[in-house]
Amino acid sequence: MPNDQDELFASVDALLEQAATQDALPEPAERKRLREAGGLSQDQVAKALSVRRETITSWELGRTEPRPPKRAAYIRLLEGLAERFPNQGGQGGTPSSAVPEAGDGPAVTPPSPAPAVAPSSEPSPATDPATAPVPAPTRAARTAPSPSSSSSSASRRPSPRKAAANKRAATSATPPPVADPRFVHGPLAVLDGDGSAYCVDGLVLDCPATTFPALVEWTLSEAKLGAPRLHRHGKDADPLVVITAEAAERLGLPRELEDRRGLRLSEDHPVVRHLLRAKWRLTRRGFGPWPRIYRPAQGGERQCVQFAILPWGALDARSWGDSDQLPAAELARVLGSYATRVITPRGSTAVCGLELMTALRPPTRAVKDEATGSWVSGPNPGALTEPVDPAPPEAPGEHPVVATRYPRHHERTPDQVLDEEAYDWFRPLTDEECAEGYSHGVGIDVNMAFAAAANRLNVGTGPATHVSAPAFDAKLPGSWLVDLSHLDLDPRLPSPFTPKGTRPTGPAWYATSTVAYAVELGAPVQPIEAFVRYEHGAYLDAWYTRLRDAYMATMADLGVTAGMPDDDFLTAMARHKDLDPGQAAVLSAIKSSVKGGIGKLRERPQGIGYKYGERWPALERPTWSPHIRAELIGKARTNMHRKMRKLASVGVFPVAVLSDCAVYLSHGAGPLDFLPRTEDGKPLPGGFRLGVSPGMVKHEGTQDFLWVASMIEDEQINPARHIKGTDAAAGGE
């Protein structure tokens, strides 16, 4: 009898919950008008309702609708504002659908044929980038409690009685409208051990699958997961299902991989055999931490699901921190934020950084064959469309173009190899500096230095052409053999032409951006030879813009915004990672995507089976381009030198530089104690400026003067490496 009564109460609760969803809301434009009339920001409303700012934006644009219990509170707010600020025009405002915004919904284009070259390091699992709509879900969807940064509260399970009521209430709930109905539940789901699939914005789906073939079928037929393409000639993002340790056990996966070298299940494992019997396929990297399961596309329908196996280390702690230990709902929020702002994860952050380049600049597009009238695949202008061998000085030592020229253990000299790497430099302290009475060494770090260098960077998109004794042309990206040893610079600054900051001793190979800086410094430049690229453009612009926007939005979530006064900025930066650990993990992943994506441009051979001088899989990617990496790192290094030279013009010199971090001696413990100002109190033009934007700087760390002196004089260690109190290299800095 008590059980029957509980069921009846649950049914009544469900009806009440459903009735709450019938409450009328003003038109989206009116929601925005009322908020602005009350002088309220989206952040204020979001904080009051315990949602994210992006959720308020979505409600005001009509993309999504608030759901209980947030809905009733939101209606109460709007009703109160409407009483105080009635609409004099008597209209509810223009419906948001009348003014579409950029990026709302997929672009209408002809069906795009399969790319001629797969954009990743492995064969594309499907041959057609078009993704057909997926059938409507038949299982119940429910809303999870809003995840918080507190693990204890987010991991609580509802009682069986309350869970039953929640399921029944959600069965009749209508999913909020979104721009693309194929992906109504967002880009990804985190699957827990009880069959709950946690999506973004607190949505929870019931997943009945207990085997991998069933899970793949459910994902493609019912889950409605995925994301629209980032470029009209690209592909929609495959749905991502993240498997927790409990879910892995439920699906028959081991807690750890026995193959620690190959990081994949054996081909005779029951899960793999079960998938193959069901006619599903795995990519050539097999069933590892990031398995992709697919069937060849049929009838223009893409059938592919990406998985991330958490207990196997899918989320690297160097990029994601302890995210894999978060409750499923909170992890869905973290990964969903990254997927929405950057790209749906499909591997390490380095893989994601590289895949983002391809997603924003697809190698192919659909073109009409005038002879037949049919659509065929053609190169996409401005993209990297096919694999191109590097010029000999640009290639790593294992590459065939190098292996055929030199013996295996030959160490190439500067006139044989392009050495564009980040700074690792420090110098002895001068007698004047030791007598000055400095109390501290202060490190400043350039925000997103390598991403900032990608902005408006002209890089080659085609093969290199060898020329002898050319006139230098700063508009031609490439590699130049030039003698810059005659350029005389202040020894208290690192040379801008070598990673170690030492003066060149003779002719050496440089990227265009480095030689252009030598010209800026007044050096006479006469190249001996060069490898130039006549096909070129700002290939990385869209990549930079998306990562910049993702970084800035995440920093805003962490309480750091553009235009803050210096003191407020330093205070906000000191506590930003503690404000929301989940978003701090997203920030770390964004930064890792930048550096890792750049590193992938020159990915070297991996695995014990590789033989020196053979080609390796990465070389078959259009995005394998050590030239672009060299141009970008050279630009970042010369950007750094330009700012240090500006400070040196007023007598402020660094004592150490590591990549994007510079250490200066100071009479105080913070950047404001040594960064020079103009007479009117403004930052020195052209120098380092405190702020959140890419290219501006933050406080990296402070150590006392004796510590800095000991690191340099006694231990011969770059103090910039440890100025933060940790090893910068070990921390991914």
N, C-alpha and C positions, 0 to 999 in steps of 0.2 A: 504493500500500500504506500509506504513512504516513497519508494522508487517511482510509482505512478504519479504521485503528487509532484515530485521533482521534475518529471518529464512535462507535466502540465504547466508548471511554473516556467520552465524553460521555453515552452511554446509561447506563453503569454509574453515573456520578456522579448522573444523574437519579434512578435507583433508590435510591441511598443517601440523596439529599435527600428523596425521598418517604418512605423508611423513617423518617427523622428526625421527620417530621410525625406519625408514629403514636405517639410517646412520650406516655405518659399524663400528663395534668395534673390536679391536684386540682380540685374544684368551685370556682367563682369565689369563693364566700363563704369557703372554706378558704384560698384564696390571700391574701385580705385578713387572715384571722385569723393566718396564719403571719407575715406582714409585721409586723403590730402586736405579736404576741408577741415578735418579735425587736427591738422598739423602733425599727423603721426607718420613715422617712417615704417617701411616694411619690416625692418629689424625689430622695432618696438612691438608690432602686432605679432610677429613670429614668436618673440620671446614670451608674450602674454599667453599665447595659445600652445606653447611648447612644440612648435614645428620649426622647420627651416625657412629661411628667408625665401628660398627658391619656391617653396610651397605656396607662399602668399602671392608671389609673382604669377605662378601657374593659375591660382584661383582668380586673380584679377584679369588674366588673359582669357579665361574660360577654357583653358586646356584641361584642367581637372576640377573636380568639385569636392568640397570638404565632406568628410564622412564622420559619423558619430564616433566618439563624443565631441570631436572638434567642431562639428557642424553647428550644434546648438549654441556653443559659446561664440562662434563667429557670427551667427545670426543675431545674437544678443548685442554684440558690439555694433553691428551695422544698424540695427534698429535704434540703438541709443544715439548713434551719430546722425541718423536720418531725422530724429526728432529735433536735434540741435541745428542741423544744416540741411533743411529741406531743399529739394531741387526746384529752383524757381522756374525752370523751363518746362517742368512737368514731364520730362522724358527720362527714360532710364538710361540714356547714353547710347552711343553707337555700339551694336554688338561687336564683340571682338572678332568675329568671323568676317566682318566687313572689311577689316584692314589686316590682311595676313602679314605676318612678320617673316623676315628671312629665316629660312631653316624650318618653317612649319610644314611638315609633311614632305613626302618624297617628290623629287622633280619629275616632271612628265617628259620622258625621253623614249626614243625607240629602244626596243629590246637590245641589250648590249651583249654581243657575242663573248665567248670565253676569251680572257686575256691570252695573248700569244705566249707570255712568260708569266709564270706564277710569281706573285709578289713576295712570297716568303721563302725561307731557306729550304722548304720542302714542297713537293708537288701539291698544287691546289686540290683539295678533296673533291670539288665539284667543278664541272666544266662550264656552267652557265651562271653569271653573276646575278641574274634576275631571281628574285625570291617571291614565290607566289604566296597569297594569303593562306593562313593556317586556319583550320576549322575552329569554331568557337569551343571554348572549354565546357566540359560537362560536369566537372567536379566543382565542389564548393570553394569559394574564395573567402577569406576572412581577414580582418584587420588586426594586426598584432599591436600590443601596447607600444607607444612611442619609445624607441630605444634611447637610452641615456648613456652617459659615459660611465655609469656605475655598473660594474659587471654583476654585482649581487642582485640588483633589481631587475636587470634585463634578462637574467637567466632563469628567473622563477617560472615555473609551469603553473597554469591555472588548474584549479581543482577539476575533477572529472565532471561535476555538475555544471560548473561555469563554462568548461570547454564545450560541453554539449549545447549549452545555450548560445555560445558564440557561433558554433557551426550553423545552427538553425537560423540565427539572425542573419548571418552572412549569405546563406543560400539564396535569399530573395533580394539581396542588395545588388544594385546595378553598378558595374565598374565605372569609374569616372571616365569621361571622354578624353581621348588623347589625339595627338595629331595623326598617328599612324595606327589604325585598328589592328594591324597584324601583330604589333608588339605592345598590346595594351597593358601587360604586366611588367614592362620594363626590360632591361637588357640581360638580367641574370637572376638566379635564385640560389640560396644557400640551403642545401638539403640536410635536415637533421635526422637523428636516428629514429624518430617516431613517424617519419613520413611527412613532416611539415617542411614546405619549401618556402623560405623567407625571401621575399622580393623587396624592391626599393619602396620607400614611402610606407613601410609598415604592413604591406599586404602579405598574407600567408596563404599559400595554396596547399591543398591536400594532395599528396602524391602517393598513389597506391602501389607504385612499382617496388618490387623486391629483387629484381634482377636488372642487369644493365641493358639487355635488349628492350625490356619493358620500359625502363627509364628513358631510353632514347625515343621510343615510340610516344611515350607520354609527353615528353618535351616538345616534339615536333607536331603532335596532333592536338594537344590540349593546353599546354602551359602558356602559349602566346608570349614567348620570350624572344628577345632580339632587339636590334636597334637599326634605324635607317642608315643608309650609306652616308658618308661624310662628303662625298663628291658625286655628282650625277653620273659620272662614268665609272664609279666604283661599285663595290658590292655591299649589301647589307651585312651587318655584323651577325655572326652565328650566335645562337643562344648559349649562354654560359651557365653551367650547373656546378656549383662548388660543393664538394663532398666532404663533410665533416668526418671525424674519426668514427663516430657512432654510425653514421650513414654508410661509411666504408665497410664496417663490420656487417651491417644489415645486407649489403649488396655482395658479400662474399669476398671482399678484398682483404689482404693481410694488413696488419698494422704497420709493417715496415717492408720495404723492398729488399729481397735477398740479394739481388744484383745491384750492389752499391756502385759499380763502375758504369754499367750501362743504364742504370736507373729505369728499368722497365720490367714488366711481368714477363715471365717466360711464355713462349708461344703455346706451350701445352697446359697453361693454367686454365682451370675450368671457366673463369670469366672470359678469357680470350676465345676459348673454343666455343663457348655459348654464343658469343657475338658473331663469330664466323659462320656458325650453323644458321644463324638468323639472317645471313647475307649482308651483315654490316662489315665495314672495312676500317682499318687503322692506317694512319699515315706512316711513313717510314720510320718515324721516331718511336713507333710502337705504343704500348700502354704504359706510360710513365706518369710523372706528376701532372703533366698537361696533355692528356690524350685527346685526340680529335677523332670522332667516330662519324662515319659518313657512308652514303651510298652514292654512286654516280647519278648526277642529275638526270631526271627523265621528264620530258615535256616542259622544260623550262623551270622545274621546281627543284630548288636546292634543298638537300637533305643532309644536314651536318650539325652536330652538336659538339661544343667545346666543354671539356671538364677540367676541373682543378681539384686534385686530391690533396687535401690539407695535411693528413698525417705523413705524407711522403715529401713534405717540404715544398709544396707548390708556391707558397708565399715566403720568399727569402727574407729573413729577419733583417738583413742589411738594407732592404728597401721598404719593407712593410712593418718593421718592428715586431711587436707581439700580436699582430692582427689575427693570426691563426688561432689564438687562444680566446678571442672574443666570443660572446654568445652569438648564435646564428643571426638573430635579428640585427644586432649591432654590426656584425661583419657585412651583412647585406647593405647596410647604410654606407659603410666605408667603401666597399667595392663599387657600389652603385654610384657614389659620388665621383670616383675615378672614371668609371665607364661613361658617365654623362659628360664629364668635363674633358676627358682625354680620349679614351678608346676602351671598348670592352676588352678586358684582359684576355690574352690568349697564350700567355707564356710569361717569362720573366719580364721585369720592367724594361730591360734592354730590348727584348723582342718587341714589346709594346711600342717603345720609342721608334723603332725601325718600321714597324707595321703602320704607325701613324703617318710616316712619310708617304708610304704607298697608298694609304686610304685617302689622303688629301691630294695626292698627285698620281692617280692610277696610270699604269704604263700604256694602257690601250683605251680606245673608245670605239663606239660603233660608227662606221662610215658607210655610205651608200655606194655600192658598186654600180657605176653608171651603165655598164654593159648588161648586167643582169637585173638591176633594180633591187637587188637584195642587200640586206645589211651584213657587213663583214667587219672583222676586227682590224683596226688600224692604229698606228702609234698616236699617242696623246701628246700634242705639242707642249713643250715645257717640262715634260716628265722624263724620268730615266726609263727608257723604253726597252732596252736590251742590255745584256751583260757586255761590258767593255773591259779589255785588258788594260792595266795601268801602264804608264811609262816606266821604264826600268828603274829610275831612281825613286819612284813612288811605291814600288812593290816591296812587300816584306821578303826576307831572305829565302823563304821556302817557295816563293812563287816561281813557276817555270821560267818567266822572263829573266829572273835573277839566277836561278840554279843553272841555267845553260851558259851563263857568262862567267861565273866565279866558282872556285872550289867550295865545297860544302862549308868548311869552317873559316872561310875568308871573312875578315871584318872590314866592311866597306868604310871608306873614308868620306869626309864631308863632300868631296867632289864626285862621289859615286852614289850617295843616298840622300834622300830628302828627310831631314830630321826636324819636323815641325811638331814639337811637343810642348806641354805646359811647363811653366817655370818650376825649378827646384834650385833656389839660389840663396846664399847668405854670405856675408862678408865680415871681416874682422872689424871690431869697433875702433874708431879713431881715438887718438889721445884727447882731443877736444870733447868727444862724446863721453869718455870715461870721467872727465873732469867737470862736466856740465851739472852733475848732481841729479841726473834722471832717477826717478823712483820706480818706474814701471816700463815694461814692454807691452804695448797694446796691439792686438791684432784686429784688422778690419777685413771683412770678407765681401766680395762682390756678389750681389744677388744674381743667380741664374746667369753667370758670366758667359757660359758657352751658348746658351740660348740667345742672349743678347747679341753675341757675335754673329749669329745666324741671320739676324734681321737685316734685310736688304743686301745680303752677301751674294755676289755674283759668282756662280760656280759652273763648271763645265757639265754639260748633259750629253756629250758625245765623245768620240775617241780623240786621243791626243795626236797632234801633228808635230813632228820634229823639225826644228828650224835652226840654222847656224848663224851666229853673230847677228841676232835680230835687234831691232830697236825695242826698248821696253815699252809695253802698252798695258797700262793699269786696267784697261777694260777687258783684257784677255786673260781669263783664269788659266792657270797652268803651273808649271815648274820651270824655274830659271836658274841657270848656273852663272853666278855672279860673285865677284870678289868685293866684299864689303869690309875687309880687314883694315882699310885705310880710314874708316870713319872713327873719329876720336870723340869718345863720350866720357862723362864724369864717372870715375871708378866707383863712386858711392852709389851708382845705379847699376842694375844688371844690364848687360847688353840685350837689346830687343831681338837679336838675331840668333841666339842659341838658347836652348832650354836651361842649361846650367848658368846662363848669364855671363859666360866668359866671352872675351872678344874673339871674333873669327880670326883664323891664322892664314887664310887664303881663300881661293874660290870654293863655293859651297852651293848646294841646291836650296832654293827657297820658293815658297808659294807666292803667288802674285800679291796677296795682301801684305806679306812681309817686305817684299821689294818696294811696294808702293809706299810703305812707311819710311824706308830708307830715303826715297826721293823726298818725302815730306821733311825729313831731317836735313835735307840739303846735300845728300851724297850724290856725286856723279855716278851714274849707273850705266854700264855697258855689258850686257849679257854675252857670255861666250857661246852658249847654245840654250835652247829651251824646248819644252814640250807644251804646246799651247792648244787650247780647245776653242774652235771657232763656233761650236754650238754651245751656248751658255745662257744662263738666266738666273733669276732669284728663286731657285727651286725650293729653298727652305722657308720662304716667307710665310706660307700658310701654316707650316709646322710650328714656326716660332710663335705666330699669333695665337694658335690654339693653346699651346703650352703656357704662354704668357697669361692668357685669360684664365686658364685653369689655376695657375699659381696665384694670381691676384685674387680670384674668388675664394680660394681656400685660405689665403692669408686673412681676407676679410672675415671669414668664419672664425678665425682664431684671434680676432680683435685688432688686426694690424691693417690699416688702410692708407691709401696714398694721401699726401698732404698733411700728415700729422706733424705737429711741432717736434723738434728733435728730442726733447726730454720725454715727451709722451711716447714717441716712437721707441726709444730705448727701453722705457718701462714696459711697453706692450710686448716688445721682443723678448724681454727677460722672462715673461710668463706665458708666452703664446702656446707653447707645446703642452702646458698643463691645463689650458682652458678646455680643450676637447681632444683627448688622446686619439680618438678615431680620425678626426680631421688632420691631426698631426701626422698620422700614418699616411694619409692621402698626400700631404705635402711632401713627405719623404719619398713616396713613390713617384710623384711628379718630377722631383729633382733627379731621381735615379733614372727616369725615362729619358731625360735630356742627355745625361752623360753616357748611359748605356746605349742609347740609340746612336750616338756619335761613335762610340767604340765599335758598334756592329758594322759601321761602314768599312772597317778594316779588319774584320773578323779573321783570325788565324786558324789553321787546321787544328782539329781536336781529335782525341782518341789515339790509343796505342797502335792502331792499325795503319796510321798514316805513314807514307814513305816520302822522304825528302824529294822535292822537285815535282811531285804529282799535283794535279789540281785537286781541290777539295770542294765540297758542296756549296759553300758560301759564294764561291766565285761565279756560280751560275745565276746569282741574283742581279737584277739591274741595279739594286741599291748597294752592291759591293763596290765602293768607290773610295779608295784611300786618298785620292786627290781632294775630294770634298772635305774629308776629315782634316787633311793638312791645311786647306784654306781656312777652315773654321777655327782650328786651334791657333794657327798663325795670327788670325784676326783677334782672337781673345787675348793672346799674349801681347800684341802691339797695342791693343786698347788699354791693357793694364799699364804698359810702359808709358803711354801718353799721359795718363793721369799721374803717375809717379813723377814724371818729368815736370809736370805743372807744379806739384808741391815742391819739387827741388828748386824751382825758380825763386821760391821765397825761403829757401834754406832748410826745408824739411825733407830728410832722406830716409828711405827704408833701410832696415838692417837685414831683412829676410823676406823672401817671397816663396810661397808654395802654391802653385796653380793660381787660384783666384783669391788667396789670402796674403796680405802684406802686414809685416810687423814694423811698428815705429816705436822709438823711444819717447817717453812722455813724463811730464812732471805730475800727471794725475792718472787715475785708474780707468778713464774712459776715453772714447774717441773725441769728445768735445774738448778734451784737454790738449790735444795736439793738432787737430785738423784746422788749417788756417782759415781765416775769415777776411773779408774785405773791410774797409773802414766803416761801412754802414752795417756791419754785422752779418752779412750774407756769406754763404759758402764760396770759396775761391772758384771762380768760373773755370771749367775744364778740369777741375780736380775731383777728388772723391767727395760724394755727397751722401749724407745719411738719408735713408728712405727705403721703402718696400719695393719699388719698381725694379725690374731687371736692369742691371747696369749700375744701380745705386748700391750703397754699402750698408752693412750692419756690423755690430760689435761682435767679433769672433771670440775674444777672450783676453784676459790680462794676467800677466805674471810679473813678479818683481824684477827689478833691474839686474840683481845678482844672478838670478836664475837664467835670464837671457844671456848674460855675459858668460856664465858657466857652460851653457849649451854650445855657444859659439867657440869660445877659446879652449875649454877643457875637453869637451866631449865631441866637438866637431860634428854636431847634429843641427839640422835646420830647426830653429826655434818655432818657425811657423807651423811645423808639423805637430807640435804639442802645446801651442799657446792656449788651446781650449781646455787643456787638462787631460786630453786623450790623444791617441794616435789618429791624425786626420785621415790617413790612408785606410786604417782599419775601420774607421767610422764611415767610410764612403764619401768623405769630403774631397 
